[in-house]
Amino acid sequence: MTGRLQDKVALIVGSARGIGKGIALRFAEEGARLVLADNEAEAGQATADELGAAFIRTDISLMADAEAAVALALKSHGRLDIVVQNAGIYPWQLIENTSPDDWDRVMAVNLRGTFNATLAALAPMKAQHYGRMLYTSSITGPRVSSPGHGHYSASKAGINGFIRSAALEFSGYGITVNGVEPGNILTEAIELHRGAAYIKNMEDSIPLGRLGSPRDVANAFLFLASDDASYITGTTIIVDGGQLLPEGKDFRLLPP
Ligand SMILES: NC(=O)c1ccc[n+]([C@@H]2O[C@H](COP(=O)([O-])OP(=O)(O)OC[C@H]3O[C@@H](n4cnc5c(N)ncnc54)[C@H](O)[C@@H]3O)[C@@H](O)[C@H]2O)c1
C-alpha cells in the first residue's frame, strides 16, 4: 500500500541521518510533503535534496529555531499535519563524571527540544483541528537502562510522561500525541560511538537476532502518523526485536 500520508505536511526534526532520515525516506515514499530540520546544515541539506524536501538548520533546544522550522512548513505548504521530534543526543557518561552542564545539554536537546517542537506546532494544529505529534523516545529510560546513561535515561523517561500529559491537553483539538521507543537500532552514530563489541553483545541479547534498522522504526512512526492510528493517543510503540522479553540469558533454548 502506498499513499498513506498522501499530501500530508510533515516536519521532521533530527532528520539529517540515522533514524530521522529513515523516517523522512519512509514518509516520502508514502506521499508526504516534507520539511526537514537538523542542526547539521550540510548533512541535513543533502538529505533534503535527496528527497526533494525543504530544509532548515535548527537547534531544537532553542524555541526560536523550533518556531522558524514550523514557520517554514506553513510558508512552504500552508499547513502542518505531522511533527516528528526525533533529535536526540546520547553521550556515554557515568553519573560521577557528568557535570551540570553535561546534564543540561542532554535535557536541552532531548527534553526541552520535545517541548519546543510541541509548543511551536500547537497553534497551527489547533487552528486546523488536526495534528499528529510524534516523538522518538527509547527503551532506555522508560523500560531499562545501562551504566553511562543517567541523563539520557531521565530525558527519555521524561518524554513518555510529557506524551501522556500533552495527549490529554490536546485531545479536544483533533491532535494525537504518541511516541516510538526504539531498542538498539543500527545507525552510523551507533557504529561510530559504540563499536563492534557493543553491537555483537546486543545482537546476542535480541531474540530476533539482529539490531533494528531505521526503517523498522520508521514503519512504526508511519502507522502512528497515518489515519490508521486516529484512535490512538498518549502512548508509545516499542520497536526492539523482543529485547525486553527474556527473563534470563538462555532465551534461545528450544525444547529437546
Ligand atoms: N540508534 C539507536 O539505537 C536508538 C535507540 C533508541 C532511541 N534512539 C533515539 O533516536 C533518535 C535518533 O538517534 P540516531 O541513532 O539516529 O542518532 P543520530 O545521531 O544518527 O541522529 C540524530 C540526528 O539529530 C540531529 N541533532 C542532534 N542534536 C540536534 C539539535 N540540537 N537540534 C536538531 N537536530 C539535532 C543530529 O544532527 C542527527 O541528524 C534520538 O532521539 C535517539 O535518542 C536511538
Ligand as a Chemical Component Dictionary entry (heavy atoms), coordinates in Angstrom:
data_LIG
# 
_chem_comp.id                   LIG 
_chem_comp.type                 NON-POLYMER 
_chem_comp.pdbx_formal_charge   0 
_chem_comp.three_letter_code    LIG 
# 
loop_
_chem_comp_atom.comp_id 
_chem_comp_atom.atom_id 
_chem_comp_atom.alt_atom_id 
_chem_comp_atom.type_symbol 
_chem_comp_atom.charge 
_chem_comp_atom.model_Cartn_x 
_chem_comp_atom.model_Cartn_y 
_chem_comp_atom.model_Cartn_z 
_chem_comp_atom.pdbx_ordinal 
LIG N1  N1  N 0  20.125 4.374  17.479 1  
LIG C1  C1  C 0  19.544 3.773  18.497 2  
LIG O1  O1  O 0  19.829 2.610  18.817 3  
LIG C2  C2  C 0  18.483 4.488  19.294 4  
LIG C3  C3  C 0  17.767 3.771  20.247 5  
LIG C4  C4  C 0  16.759 4.409  20.962 6  
LIG C5  C5  C 0  16.488 5.746  20.733 7  
LIG N2  N2  N 1  17.210 6.422  19.810 8  
LIG C6  C6  C 0  16.864 7.824  19.582 9  
LIG O2  O2  O 0  16.615 8.012  18.220 10 
LIG C7  C7  C 0  16.928 9.351  17.850 11 
LIG C8  C8  C 0  17.866 9.339  16.674 12 
LIG O3  O3  O 0  19.010 8.597  17.017 13 
LIG P1  P1  P 0  20.087 8.128  15.934 14 
LIG O4  O4  O 0  20.692 6.885  16.474 15 
LIG O5  O5  O -1 19.503 8.132  14.580 16 
LIG O6  O6  O 0  21.162 9.291  16.119 17 
LIG P2  P2  P 0  21.942 10.231 15.089 18 
LIG O7  O7  O 0  22.961 10.938 15.882 19 
LIG O8  O8  O 0  22.361 9.432  13.895 20 
LIG O9  O9  O 0  20.794 11.222 14.608 21 
LIG C9  C9  C 0  20.345 12.272 15.394 22 
LIG C10 C10 C 0  20.050 13.450 14.483 23 
LIG O10 O10 O 0  19.640 14.531 15.322 24 
LIG C11 C11 C 0  20.391 15.681 14.972 25 
LIG N3  N3  N 0  20.510 16.561 16.147 26 
LIG C12 C12 C 0  21.298 16.396 17.240 27 
LIG N4  N4  N 0  21.151 17.444 18.059 28 
LIG C13 C13 C 0  20.252 18.281 17.492 29 
LIG C14 C14 C 0  19.695 19.522 17.852 30 
LIG N5  N5  N 0  20.068 20.158 18.982 31 
LIG N6  N6  N 0  18.774 20.087 17.040 32 
LIG C15 C15 C 0  18.418 19.483 15.882 33 
LIG N7  N7  N 0  18.934 18.328 15.464 34 
LIG C16 C16 C 0  19.843 17.717 16.268 35 
LIG C17 C17 C 0  21.742 15.149 14.508 36 
LIG O11 O11 O 0  22.437 16.089 13.711 37 
LIG C18 C18 C 0  21.299 13.907 13.737 38 
LIG O12 O12 O 0  20.969 14.200 12.396 39 
LIG C19 C19 C 0  17.484 10.006 19.107 40 
LIG O13 O13 O 0  16.447 10.697 19.770 41 
LIG C20 C20 C 0  17.943 8.825  19.935 42 
LIG O14 O14 O 0  17.958 9.117  21.296 43 
LIG C21 C21 C 0  18.206 5.834  19.088 44 
# 
loop_
_chem_comp_bond.comp_id 
_chem_comp_bond.atom_id_1 
_chem_comp_bond.atom_id_2 
_chem_comp_bond.value_order 
_chem_comp_bond.pdbx_ordinal 
LIG N1  C1  SING 1  
LIG C1  O1  DOUB 2  
LIG C1  C2  SING 3  
LIG C2  C3  SING 4  
LIG C2  C21 DOUB 5  
LIG C3  C4  DOUB 6  
LIG C4  C5  SING 7  
LIG C5  N2  DOUB 8  
LIG N2  C6  SING 9  
LIG N2  C21 SING 10 
LIG C6  O2  SING 11 
LIG C6  C20 SING 12 
LIG O2  C7  SING 13 
LIG C7  C8  SING 14 
LIG C7  C19 SING 15 
LIG C8  O3  SING 16 
LIG O3  P1  SING 17 
LIG P1  O4  DOUB 18 
LIG P1  O5  SING 19 
LIG P1  O6  SING 20 
LIG O6  P2  SING 21 
LIG P2  O7  DOUB 22 
LIG P2  O8  SING 23 
LIG P2  O9  SING 24 
LIG O9  C9  SING 25 
LIG C9  C10 SING 26 
LIG C10 O10 SING 27 
LIG C10 C18 SING 28 
LIG O10 C11 SING 29 
LIG C11 N3  SING 30 
LIG C11 C17 SING 31 
LIG N3  C12 SING 32 
LIG N3  C16 SING 33 
LIG C12 N4  DOUB 34 
LIG N4  C13 SING 35 
LIG C13 C14 SING 36 
LIG C13 C16 DOUB 37 
LIG C14 N5  SING 38 
LIG C14 N6  DOUB 39 
LIG N6  C15 SING 40 
LIG C15 N7  DOUB 41 
LIG N7  C16 SING 42 
LIG C17 O11 SING 43 
LIG C17 C18 SING 44 
LIG C18 O12 SING 45 
LIG C19 O13 SING 46 
LIG C19 C20 SING 47 
LIG C20 O14 SING 48 
# 
